[in-house]
């Protein structure tokens, strides 16, 4: 059950993909997802290129199942030589890459030569069409509910997913707002062939973050996220905390990137995730945080989603017909 073009394309058991979260998507989490039947994803920009090589090799020690690497092409506060990351990915024989942000077209020739299947994560139908045109194997469409960068158009998953599924012939992965079996079934009904879970995977036992971060996610409601960096047209959804409020206030006063950069740096986010100081950094977080009720193992989470989805379809929905 739940065999889709995504499960066939990537050779996985269940059409559930783990989000590529900086500082979080390391081998221990990604391998747990792959071993549980989903698609684990490493975050390239968590590492230097050579550190990524070691993490890929560590991944292979932990799982013999398919996995991918996320390569985010968004504006960065530090120079990023993407070709060096791609060289490592190709040399290490990784067969799946998730790109995000900018159009991946400049790098598609390299990926094709390496027989890499590319998922492009995007926030608008026109970007999905572009991804198909340049040769991506699938698109992950990010609704407004998502953690991280939801784009600038504020279209929710309920609208964006069916529009994207109608617009392209390649498989669509639903991303943004998915944390349980209900969302999984809804995504399939909307035309998606898999779901991407980021915030939900953060609240698992294998996620390499401080326990205080996971406990905060349990306490949060759907109203506890906020948007920042709209003034820079680089909108980001984060968990509401003292730092996020400070950034928002500075934006209201007209602060530019130079003034905001020390507050929004990835290093501060890393310290929050690893050190557990919930106020002195930014934590990307989707509205799906309101659906989190426990901190299971990855295997328990995925098996629960699949078993409850089956029950939803066979029992509750079937009775409505």
N, C-alpha and C positions, 0 to 999 in steps of 0.2 A: 504494500500500500504506500501511496505517496511517491510513486516513481514518476519523475518528471524529466524534462530535457536537462535540467540542472544536475540531477543525480546521475544521468547517463553521461553528460558532458565531462563531469569531473570524477566519475567513478566512486561516488560516495553513496552511503546507504540512505541517508535522510537529507532532504533539501533545506538544511539549516547551516548557515554560514556565520562564523564568528567575526565580529567587527574588528577592523585593523586599528587598534587604539594605541597611540603612542605611549610608551613606558609600560603598557599593560600587556600587549600582545606579544608575549615572550613564549619560549618553547614549552614551558610547563603548562600554560593555558592552552595554547594552540594544539599541542599534542593530545591533551585531554579531549578537546573537541573532535579531532580527527579520529581518535580511538573510540569515541562514542558514536561514530557514524556520520558526523557532520564534516564541515570543511574548516579546519583551523587555519588561521592567518597570522603570520608574523608581521610586525610593523618595522619596515626597513629603517625609518628615520629615528627609531629608538637607538640605533647603533651607528657606529662608523661602518664604512663598507667592509673592513676586515672583521669587525665584531659581528656583522651580519653573517659573514661566512661561517664563523664559529657557531653562531646560533642556529643556522641551517643544519650544520652537522650534528649539533646537540638534538635538534628536532628529529633527525633520522635515527638517533639512538633511542628516542622515546616512542616513536611510532613508525610503522611501515605503511601507513595509510596516506592517501593524498593530502597535501596541504599547499598553501599559497603564501605569497608575500605581498603585503600592501606597500605601494610606493606613492606617497601623496605628493602631488605636483602643485601645491598651493604656495603662495608667497611665504617666504621664510625669513626670520630675523637673522639667520646665519646662512652663508653661502652653501648651496647644496650642489654637488656634482652628480647629477642623476646617472650619467653614463657609467660612473664608477660602481654605483649600486647595481645597475643592470648587468655590468660585466660579471659581478659576483654571482648574481642570480643565474646567469647563463652558465657560468663555469661550474656552478654547483648542481646544475641540472634540474632546477625548479621548473615545473611545468605549468604553474598557474600564478598569475600576477593580478592583483587588484590595484588599478590606478584610481586616483581621485583628484578632483580639482580641475586643473587645466587640461585641455585637449591632449591626449596621449599620442597624437599623430606623429610628432617628431621622433618618437621612439618605437613606433610600430614595426618598422623594417627590422630592427634588432630583435624584437620579440618574434616576428615571423621566422626569421632565420634560426632562432633557437627553439622553434616549435612550441612557443609559450602561448597558452590560452589566456586572453586578457579579459577581465571583468572591469568595466569602467563605472565608477560610482559617480552619479551626477544628480542634479537637482531640478532639471527641467526637461520637458519632452524634446525640445530642439537639440539639447545636448545628447540625449539618447540617440536621436537620429544621426548625429555626427559620429557618435561612437560606433554605430553600425556601419556607417559609410567608410570609416577608416580601418575597419577590419576587426573590431572587438568581438569576442565570442559571446558575451552577455553584458547586460547593463544592470547595475544596482541603482534603483531610483530612490532618492532620499526625500521623504516627505518633511514638511515643516516641523513635525514633532521631534525630529532626530536630534541626537547629541552632535556637538561639533558644528559643522558649517552647513546650515540648511539653505543656503543661497539667499537671494534677495527678493523672491517673488511670493513667499508665504503661502504656498499651495500644499494642502495636507495630503497625506498618503491616500486617503479615501478617494480623492480625485486624481492624483498624479499617477497612481499605479495603473488603473484601467486605461488612462490616456496613453501612457507609455506602451502598455501591452498592445494597444491598437496601432500605435505608430511605427513599431519596429517588428521585424521578423525573428530577431534573435531573442533568446530567453530573457525575461525580466525577473530580477530579484527585488523583493519588497524590503525597503529599509526605512526605519524611522517610525517608532511607536510599537514595536513588536517584542513581546516579552512572555507570551503564554500561548496555550493551544487555541484560544479564541482568536487571537490575532493571526496565528498561523493559518487557520481555516479561512479567515476573512481574506487574507492575502491571496490564497489560492482561488477563492471565489472572484476576486477582483482581476484575475488574469495573470498574476505572478506565478512563477514556477519554483519559488524558494523564498526564504526570508533571511535577512541579516539581523543578528542580535548583537548589539554592542553593550549598552547600559546593563542589560540583563546578565550578560556574561561577566560583567564587572563584579556582580554580587554572587560569585561562586567561590567555592573553597579553593579552587586552583588559581584564581586570579591573584597575581603577585602584587597585591597592594596591602596597605596597613589595615588591620581589623577595624579601626575606627572609621575608615572610609566605607567599608561594607555596612557597618552599623548605621552610619548616616544615611545610606541609601535605603535601608529598611524603614527608617523614620520618615523619609521624605514623602510628600504627596505630589500629585501631578501639577501642583501650583508652585512647586519649589525650584523651578528652573527660570532662567531669565536670558534675554538676548543682550549681548554686548557687541561692540565694534561695528554697529550699524553705520556710524558716522564715517567709517573708513571703507564702507561697502565690502566688508569682510566679516559679515555677521557670524557670531558664534553663540550657540546655546550652551549654557553652563549651569551648574548648581548654584543657587543663590547663596552667597556668603559675603563676608565683609569685603573681600578683595573684589568680587564682582560688582558690588554696590559702589565701591570706590572708583572702579573703572567707568561705570555708567555715569557717575557724578562728574568725573573729569571730562567725559565726552560732552555732557551738557554744557560745560564751560568752554567747549571748543578745543580741547586738547588734541594734538596731532600724534602721529605715530612715535615721534621722538620722545614725547613725554610719557606715552602709554607703554612703550616697549619694555621698560624694566618691570612693569607690573604683569604683563601678559606673556612673559618669556616661558618657554617650555621648561626651563630649569626650575622655576617656581612650581609648575605643575608636577614635575617629578618629585620635588620635595614634599608636596602635599600627599601624593599617592604613597610614597615610601615612608615618610616620617609621620604621617597621620595628623599634621596640623591643618585642620579643616578650614581655617580662615585666611591663611597667608599665601594662597595660590588659587588658580582656577581649575575647576574640575568639570570637564565636558560631560554633559549629562542630558539624556533625552527625557521627554515627558512620560515615557514608559516607566520611569522610576516609581510612579504612583501605583504600578501593578506589582511591584516586588514585595513579597511577603516572607521570603526565607532566603537562606544562603546554602543551597544544595551543592553537591558535587556536580560537575559538568555532566557526567553520565546520568545522574538522577534528573537533572533539568531536561536534558534532551529526551530521555525516555518518558518523562511525564508529559512533555509537550506532545509527543507522538501518540501516546496511549490516550490522552484526553482528547486529542483531535479526532482520533478514530471513534471514540465514544460520542463526541459531538455530532459527527456526520451520521453514524449508524443509528443513534438513538434519538437525540433531540431534533435534529434537522429532518431525519426521515419521518418522524411522527407528524411533522408540519405539512407533509404532502398528502 
